[in-house]
Amino acid sequence: MLSQRFALLLAALVLLGCPASSPAPTPPPLKAAPSGPILAEGIYPNAAALRQVTPPTVQHFARLLGGNPPGHFAYVPTSTLTTDDGWTTIIPLSPPPTNGGAWVIEPDVDRGADITTASGTVVVGWYGGPWRVIPAATLTGGLTVQLDGDYVDAGAIPAGATIELTRLDLGAYTVTVVDKGSSTTLCVMPVSAAAHGVFYFTGSAFMKRSCVQML
């Protein structure tokens, strides 16, 4: 009796145009795959794991975790390097390349734009290159370099980042390095001497790691 009532109710719903159950939603269309090469970077735990990767036929990129060795590698199919030093060059083993090819470390280009402000104050951030240089024959007066942890529109820099400053100018002017946020003086590079400083960002301010005269 109950099943007959349910059948009659279902028939009435169909006649009224009400579906018995909601249809499954239509999935969105799949995006077309990009037509160009995808230069994705593989991540591997160490050099030993990278040696076991089948040699690619085109350039690929890899990053090793753990910092041993550090940095990013590019696979160069036409490389003639044959010595695996475990640091700058890694040769595949599975299988070994027969026509050349090696994982070659990519240089860490960290030098930003030179500081060309002749005197007064200049603000420097980590983005755009964490190593900055005051070239020779730049200064015409004392210079204050403010290290900014929240530089312009780039947003706050990550804790643990460092900024390096190299003074090559030998003019009779001091270079004073200051944490912009706290106005704390971190280092005063003396007159008529080349100098180099490394400054560490704690997450809220810069602190001096080292500041020395260069020979």
C-alpha positions in Angstrom: 0.0 0.0 0.0 2.8 2.4 1.0 4.7 1.6 -2.2 1.6 2.4 -4.3 1.2 5.8 -2.6 4.9 6.6 -3.3 4.5 5.6 -6.9 1.4 7.9 -7.3 3.2 10.8 -5.6 6.2 10.4 -7.9 4.0 10.3 -11.0 2.2 13.5 -9.8 5.6 15.2 -9.4 6.6 14.3 -12.9 3.4 15.6 -14.3 3.8 18.9 -12.5 7.3 19.2 -14.0 9.2 18.6 -10.8 12.2 16.2 -11.3 12.4 13.4 -8.9 16.0 14.3 -8.1 18.3 17.2 -8.9 20.5 16.6 -12.0 24.2 16.4 -11.4 25.9 19.8 -11.9 27.7 20.2 -15.2 31.5 20.3 -14.6 33.3 23.3 -16.0 35.1 22.8 -19.3 38.7 21.8 -19.1 41.3 24.4 -20.0 43.4 23.7 -23.0 47.0 22.7 -22.3 49.6 25.4 -23.0 51.1 25.0 -26.4 54.7 26.1 -25.3 57.1 24.1 -23.2 56.5 23.9 -19.4 59.7 24.8 -17.7 58.7 23.4 -14.3 61.3 22.7 -11.7 61.7 19.2 -10.1 62.5 19.0 -6.4 64.8 16.2 -5.2 66.1 15.4 -1.7 69.8 15.3 -2.6 72.3 14.8 -5.3 72.1 11.0 -5.1 68.4 11.2 -6.0 69.1 13.5 -8.9 71.7 11.1 -10.3 69.0 8.5 -10.7 66.8 10.7 -12.9 66.6 9.5 -16.5 68.5 12.1 -18.5 66.0 14.5 -20.2 66.2 15.2 -23.9 65.6 18.9 -23.4 66.6 21.4 -20.8 65.0 20.7 -17.4 65.5 22.3 -14.0 65.9 20.9 -10.5 66.2 22.1 -7.0 67.9 20.1 -4.2 66.6 20.3 -0.7 68.8 20.3 2.4 71.5 22.5 1.0 73.9 19.8 0.1 74.7 20.9 -2.5 72.7 24.1 -2.5 71.0 25.9 -5.3 69.2 25.2 -8.6 70.4 23.0 -11.4 69.7 23.0 -15.1 70.1 19.9 -17.2 72.2 20.8 -20.3 71.8 18.0 -22.9 74.8 19.3 -24.9 77.1 19.6 -22.0 80.6 18.1 -22.4 81.3 18.0 -18.7 82.1 14.5 -17.5 83.4 14.9 -13.9 80.8 14.7 -11.2 82.0 16.8 -8.3 78.8 16.5 -6.4 78.6 20.3 -6.1 78.6 22.2 -9.4 78.1 19.3 -11.8 76.0 16.1 -11.4 76.2 13.4 -14.0 73.1 11.0 -14.4 73.7 7.4 -13.6 70.4 5.8 -14.7 71.2 5.5 -17.5 74.4 7.5 -18.1 74.2 10.0 -21.0 75.9 8.7 -24.1 76.1 11.9 -26.1 76.9 14.4 -23.4 74.7 15.9 -20.8 74.9 17.0 -17.2 73.1 18.8 -14.4 74.9 22.1 -14.0 74.4 24.4 -11.1 73.0 27.8 -12.0 74.8 30.9 -10.6 73.2 32.8 -7.8 73.0 36.3 -9.2 72.2 38.4 -6.1 73.8 41.8 -7.0 71.2 44.5 -7.3 71.5 48.0 -8.8 74.5 50.0 -7.6 74.0 52.8 -5.1 74.8 56.0 -7.0 73.4 58.5 -4.5 76.4 60.9 -3.9 75.4 62.1 -0.5 72.5 62.5 1.9 70.1 59.5 2.4 69.2 56.5 0.3 66.6 53.7 1.2 67.6 50.2 0.3 65.4 47.0 0.4 66.0 43.3 -0.1 63.9 43.0 -3.3 65.8 43.7 -6.5 69.0 42.1 -5.3 70.2 41.7 -1.7 73.8 42.7 -2.4 74.4 46.4 -3.1 77.6 48.2 -4.0 78.7 51.8 -3.7 81.1 52.1 -6.7 84.4 53.9 -6.6 84.3 57.7 -7.1 80.6 57.9 -6.1 80.5 60.0 -2.9 80.7 63.7 -2.7 79.6 63.8 1.0 78.5 61.6 3.9 75.9 59.0 3.0 73.2 57.3 5.2 71.9 54.0 3.9 68.6 53.1 5.4 67.7 49.4 5.3 63.9 49.0 4.9 62.2 45.8 6.0 59.0 46.9 4.2 60.4 48.3 1.1 58.1 50.5 -1.1 55.4 48.3 -2.6 57.1 44.9 -2.4 55.8 44.0 1.1 57.6 42.9 4.2 60.7 40.9 3.5 61.0 37.4 5.0 62.7 36.9 8.3 66.2 35.5 7.9 66.9 37.5 4.8 70.2 39.4 4.6 71.4 42.5 2.9 75.0 43.0 2.0 76.6 46.4 1.4 80.0 46.8 -0.2 81.7 50.2 -0.2 84.4 50.7 -2.9 84.4 54.5 -2.8 87.6 55.7 -1.1 86.5 59.3 -0.6 86.9 61.1 2.7 83.2 60.6 3.7 81.5 58.2 6.1 78.8 55.7 5.1 76.3 55.1 8.0 74.0 52.1 7.8 70.7 52.4 9.7 67.7 50.2 10.3 65.0 52.4 8.9 62.2 51.1 11.1 63.9 51.6 14.4 66.4 54.4 13.4 69.1 52.3 15.0 72.7 52.8 13.6 74.1 49.4 12.6 77.5 50.4 11.2 79.6 53.4 10.4 82.0 52.7 7.5 85.0 55.0 8.0 86.4 57.6 5.6 88.8 56.7 2.8 88.4 53.0 3.2 86.7 50.1 1.4 84.3 48.2 3.6 81.7 45.5 3.6 78.7 44.8 5.9 76.1 42.0 6.2 72.8 42.8 7.9 70.2 40.2 9.1 66.5 40.8 9.2 64.8 39.3 12.3 61.3 39.8 11.0 60.9 43.2 12.6 64.3 44.9 12.3 67.7 44.6 10.8 70.7 43.7 13.0 74.4 43.8 12.2 76.0 40.4 11.4 79.3 41.9 10.4 80.8 45.2 9.3 84.5 45.3 8.4 87.1 47.2 6.4 88.3 45.5 3.2 92.0 45.0 2.4 
